[in-house]
Amino acid sequence: MKVLELLDELEDIIDTSSGFPLTGKVLVDAEEVLEIIREIRVELPGEIQQAQWIKDERQRILDEAKKEYDNILKDAKSQAESLIENDDITLKAKSRADEMMRMAENTSKTLKMGTFEYIDGILYNFQEKMDKLNSVYFEEMFGSLQRTFDQVNGTLTSNRNEIKELIYKTQIESDNR
């Protein structure tokens, strides 16, 4: 991760710079620090794009799970209808259709839950990285970067809350059936 390397470089500059006794302040080469800051600004959009990709990937996975659920449901219904020719077959068909519906719902729930947990894990890891970057490197020095991290964190938290709400709704739908 290029941003972390640049931040490490800034930290090294500060650690190795001459200090003013009893003040805790150091003398740094402004040009060198400003160059590193420019490089960080160039790199950050890539990491923000990664967060957008994660969000888009989450939606794609959810759409695929919904489509698979609909296909399984459609197949189960068509198989059930083809078996309605006589009473014995009808009972067996209904039983089989119910079993297939439960399997389809369980499969759909499992896919959704796995997808939600996967996305939540990615978002959580990314949020942790953002929190670490924020707390270690940017508290006082980069006020404008602080606002960017807060916005990204807000989006991540919102996405996590949305995922958690979808998990809850999926659980409620499953429990109501």
N, C-alpha and C positions, 0 to 999 in steps of 0.2 A: 504494500500500500504506500504509494508515493507520498501522500500527505503526512503519514506518520514518520517517514524518513526525514521529511523537511522539518517537521516539528522537533524531531530528535536533534537535527542540526542546529535549530534555534536554541534548544536547551544547551547544547554543547557550547555555543557561542557565549551564552549568558554565564555558564559555569566556568569558562576559561577566561572571561573578561576581567580586567583590573577593577578592583572595588574601591569605594570611598570608605575609609575607616569609620566605624561606628554608625553608619547610615543604612547599611544593607543595600545600597545602590551600586550599580556597576556601570562602567563606561563601555559602550558597544559601538561598532562601526555601523552607522545608520544605513549606509548604502547596502551593506551586506545583509542586514536584517530586512530592509525593504525589498530586496531582490527575492529573498526566501518567501516573504509574504506574497509577492506577486506570483511566485510559483505555486503557492498553496491555493491562491484564488483560481489559477488555471486548472488545478487538479480537482477542486471541490465539485464542479459541475458533473464530472464523471461519477462521483460517488452518489450525487443526488440522482443522476440518471439510473444508477443501480437500484436505488430505492424505488423509482418509478417502474423499472423492469420487474421488480418483485411484486409490485402492486398489479401490474398487467398480467404477470404470470399467474397470480392468485385468481384473477378473474377468468383467465383461460381454463385453469384447472376446474374451477367451479362450473363453468359452462360445459366442459366435457363430462363432468360427473352428472349434471342435469340431463344432458343428452343421452348418456348411457342409461340413466334411470328411466327416462321416457321410452327408450328402445326396449328395455327389459319389460317394462309395464305393457307396452304395445304388443310384444311377443306373447306375454302371458295371457292377455285378453284374447288375442286371435286363436291361441291354442285352446283356450277354454270354450270359445264359441264353436269351434270345429267339433268338439266332443259332445255337444248338446243333442245328439240324435236320439238317444233313449235314456230312460230314467237311471239305470245303473251307470251308464257312461256319464250321464249328467252329474250324478253325485261324485263320481271319481274325478270328473273334470273340475267340478267346483272345489273339491279338496285339493287337487293338484294346482289349480289356479291360486287358491289361498296360500298354498305352500310357496308357490313361485312369487307371489306378491310379498310374502314375508321375507323370502330370500332377496328379492329385488330391493325391498326397503332396507333390509340389513346391509346389503352390499352398498346401497346408496349412502346409508348412514355411515358405514365404515369408511367409504371413500371421502365423504364430506368431513368426517371427524379427522381422518388422517391428513387431509388437505389443510384443514383449519389448524391442526397442531403443527404441521410442517411450516405453514406460513407464519403462524404465531412464533415459532422457534426462530425463524429467519428474522422476523421483525424484532423479537426480543434481543437477539444477538446484535443486530444492527443498532438498536436503541442503546444497548450496553456500550458498544463502541463509541457511539455519539456522546453518551454521558461521560465516558472516560476521557475522550478528547476534550470535552468541555471543561471538566473539572481539573485536568492536569495542565492544559496548555493555554486556555483562552480566557480565564476569569477576568483579569484586569486589562490585559494587553490588547485584546481584540473585541471591542464592544460590538462592532458591526457583525462579526462572525457569531457572536453570542445570539444575536437575534435570528440568524440563519439556523443555528442549531436548535433553538427553541421552536422555530416553525417546523423543522424536520421532525423533531421529537413530538410536537403536537400532532403532526400528520401520522406518525407511527403509532402514537397512542390511540388516535382516532381509528386507525386501521385495526389495531389490536382489539379495541372495544367493539368494532364492527364484527370482527371474526368471533369474538366471545359471544356477541349477541346471536350470530348465526349458529354457533354451537348450541347455545341455549335453545333457540327456536327448533333446531334439528332434534334436540333431546325431547322437547315438549311434543313435537309432532310424532316422534317415535313412541313416546309414552301414551299418547292419546289414541293410538291405533290399537 
